[in-house]
Amino acid sequence: MLKKKSSLLLCCAALLLTACDPSLPPASPLPDAASPAAQLMVKRCGSCHGAPNPVLHAANEWPNVVFRMQKHMTQKGLPAFTSEENTALLEYLQKHARP
């Protein structure tokens, strides 16, 4: 019983320590979170995972990331971004991207 409690405590401590890694960008709030593009990202990206913070990538990396995510979405049977959604998401992500 004591072994199980110790293991659980160690797992919780490890999760807390990795969640506080200062090298990782904050999960929230998103920059300009009330903007239509941020809300679109929460809605569309949030169907599979949490909306990524734009500082996860540099501006020039986001087009490839969005392309890969669209590929994953269509493989899962989800609709791809419309041209307007794609433009809005890329503009938002690149505007707030890692310098």
PEPE-V482334 format. One record per pair of residues at least 4 apart in sequence whose ideal C-beta (glycine too) atoms are under 7 Angstrom apart, sorted by sequence separation. I is the first residue (numbers start at 1). J is the second residue. D is the distance in whole Angstrom. If there is no record, write none. Layout:
BEGIN
i=(I;I)
j=(J;J)
d=(D;D)
END
This chain:
BEGIN
i=(1;2;3;4;5;6;7;8;9;10;11;12;13;14;15;16;29;34;35;36;37;38;39;40;41;42;45;46;52;57;61;62;63;64;65;66;67;68;69;70;71;72;74;81;82;83;84;85;86;87;88;89;90;91;92;93;33;46;57;73;81;32;45;74;45;73;30;57;81;42;41;70;70;66;30;27;30;31;66;66;27;26;63;25;62;25;25;47;62;62;59;62;44;59;54;58;57;58;44;55;57;54;55;54;55;40;40;41;40;37;41;36;37;37;38;37;35;31)
j=(5;6;7;8;9;10;11;12;13;14;15;16;17;18;19;20;33;38;39;40;41;42;43;44;45;46;49;50;56;61;65;66;67;68;69;70;71;72;73;74;75;76;78;85;86;87;88;89;90;91;92;93;94;95;96;97;38;51;62;78;86;38;51;80;52;80;38;65;89;51;51;80;81;86;51;50;53;54;89;90;53;53;90;53;90;55;56;78;93;94;94;97;81;97;93;97;97;98;85;96;98;96;97;97;98;85;88;89;89;88;92;88;89;91;92;92;92;96)
d=(7;6;6;6;6;6;6;6;6;6;6;6;6;6;6;6;5;7;7;6;6;7;6;6;5;5;7;6;5;4;6;6;6;6;6;6;7;7;6;6;6;6;7;4;7;6;6;6;6;6;6;6;6;6;7;6;5;6;5;4;4;6;5;5;7;6;5;6;7;5;5;5;6;7;6;7;7;6;6;6;6;6;6;5;6;4;6;6;4;5;4;6;7;4;5;6;6;5;7;7;6;4;7;5;5;6;6;6;6;5;7;7;6;7;6;4;7;4)
END
